[in-house]
């Protein structure tokens, strides 16, 4: 719709409205409308189950109703020309679906291995991403993942299929985003918990290695977050530098909590000889961490970071100037 409005600005005037969760009665009215039923009492039991499973979220309500039909729990009787269901059956067979993430994950698990792998990669890219970024990540992942290495579908074909499944939506030319935050969360949950951190770290490494500095900047926080899932505590100067840049960017938008976390992660990635061979990087990270901690009212941490710099005899007073400021 936004694209249509851009191209026809003089003809269309669109108003965006935020729709909150529906109440029990509103869910029942929605079920009545979807199933073309006028008797509120007849749909009351089904609507109650739908409400408890989706908490009245309109998006997930529609997804849940579609799931009921796909599972044969909701069917149209051609002889009677009406929808039929068994509330006891619906209740028992959807008992494990106590939240929308479980609901979506169960639906995603029925997709092909290739489609699931594609969603897992997309889940690492944040709430939105370009087709170029997803293609870059997916092509690399496909080469190393034996489960999807024989994939015959192109990135564009998989994207189109995921849009049809209502997992992605297109916005702003070639950009895509999850139709709901919980959809991305469900896709991330497809990766086994014990290997989730290493999977995200691998995607972060691909992303970092393939992008130059200019192309990396718009996705800086996402890349840093992925690299930090497993790399903290292990010396890596390149990743420490990424965290420094992320901390500086976070400070620029007054996100001091994030700034402190990125600086702290960067410090944990410095080698033991950091003051000898990487003094500039080390001072910058400690100074940023101290500054952010101060803004957060964490004065003990601030003093600790400052003390680490001030007590170093291998660097000059001029090099220590940032912590004094």
C-alpha angles and dihedrals in degrees: 000000000000090000091051090051092050091054095042103033094150095048102043133051110183123193119202116217126191112227116207127201118296124242124234093266092047091050089053090051090050091050090049090052094046093050096037093238124148098191110089092191092058094057097036096095094046091046090052091056091046091050094051093047096047103024087229096296103156094215094050093041089063091044091051093050090050089050091053090054093046091051092049092246091118118040139166115239107217092197096053094030092225141102119263135194142159111232094202090052092046091049096050099041094049095042092109090055097083094146138027094251090060089048094052095040090054090052093047092051089065091061122095118279088249094054092047091052090049092053091047090057092046090051089064094056099071130245094318138018143171124252089242093057094046092047091051093051095041095049091053094044091049091058094056102034109081091197092066102021091106092055113147100183118094123232089254092053092049091047091052090050092050091050089052089050087054095241095115133031129196121239137161100016110293098007125110132194138182113270087230135005090243091058090062090045091053091050090051089051089061087079112082110257095236092056098035096096094049091046092053091045091053091051089049091052092051091048093048096045095048100048128074120220096270094049092043096056099076090052097036098120093046093049093046091049091052093048090048094056091085111357101073113112092026119099113251120147095193092055091044088056091050089053090049091054091046091049091051091049091048091050089051090061093040092249092143096165090057091041091055093048094049092047091048091049090049091052091051089056095055118105123244091257091054096125091054102043104020107030097143094051092044095050092048093052094047091045093051092047090050093047094049092046089052092053089050092052092246094136097163090058091045092053091046093053091046092048092055090059100038094051094052111110095186093073130058128248089249090058089051093054095106094066091050090054 
